[in-house]
Amino acid sequence: MEGGTDILARLNLLRLEHRDLDSAIVALGASGAPDQLQLMRLKKRKLKLRDEIQQIEDQLIPDIIA
């Protein structure tokens, strides 16, 4: 099941990047005068990652209601 292993590896990488972005956003926000444009870009990237993570998880977890 190599395809499943690839998907899980991708999911783990996305989760790691999501956590890293979260840390970067907190650090940038804690600075004296945060760069609002950079902060907005990081948050937008984080939302895209969250959506991609959700999409992969939905593919991996069968729909119980169906």
N, C-alpha and C positions, 0 to 999 in steps of 0.2 A: 504494500500500500504506500508506494513512494509518493504518489500525488497527494495523499493525505498528510504525509510528513512535510511536504513542501508547503502546504497550506498552513499547517501548524507553525512551521518555522516563520512564515510570512506574518502570521498573526502575532507571534511573540515579538518580532522586530517592530511591528506597528505599535504594540503596547509599550515597548521600551521607548520608542521615539515619542509617544504620547506623554509618558511620564517625564522624559527629558524636557519636552516643551513646557510641561506644567512647572517644572523647576525653574526653567529659564524665564517664564512669565512672572513667577513670584519674585525672582531675583531682580528682574528689570523693574517691576513695580515697586520694589523696596528701595531702589536707588533714588537719590534726591530729586531728580527731574527726569522721569522716564521718557524715553522716546515713544511718543504715542503712536506714530506710524509703525514702528517696529513692533510694538506691543500688539497692535491690531493685526499685523501680519502673522505673528506667532499664534494668536488666538484663532485666526481663520484657519491656519494650518492644523491646529489642534482639533478644530471641529471637523475638518475633512478627514483626519485620521480616525476620529471617533466614528464617523459614518462608515468608513471603510472597514474598521474593526467590527462594527455591528453587522455589516453586510456579510463578512466572512463567517462570523458566529452564526448568523441565520442559516448559512449554507451547511454548517457543520451540525447544527442541532435540528433534529426533525421537528416539524410543526405538529405539536401534540393535538391541537384543536382540530386539525384537518382530519 
